[in-house]
Amino acid sequence: MHHFLFQCEFLDTKRKPYIQKLKSILSETHEEQVIEGIIQDNEKMVQLTVDCTHPAVSRITHKNRGKIEQTARGMIYALHRERSAILVKE
């Protein structure tokens, strides 16, 4: 799942704006050091994206949960659509 969400090079152009938006949302209530700690932690990034109410990230996300959920959902959908389009071309 981590590869699909954060590493697949074919999906980079779709992913980058959403990651920047997530960073921006987190920066509303957290310092850069906290944000980078999340971004660098594969498990926390998956939890943040798939379920921002998970105990691993809920303390970090409680103030911006709605924005994070909406952005993450949009990213997952955009990545899914892009992947599907790529697979249809093959």
Secondary structure, 3 states (H helix, E strand, C coil): CHHHHHHCHHHHHHHHHHHHHHHHHHHCCCCHHHHHHHHHCHHHHHHHHHCCCCCCCHHHHCCCHHHHHHHHHHHHHHHHHHHHHHHHHC
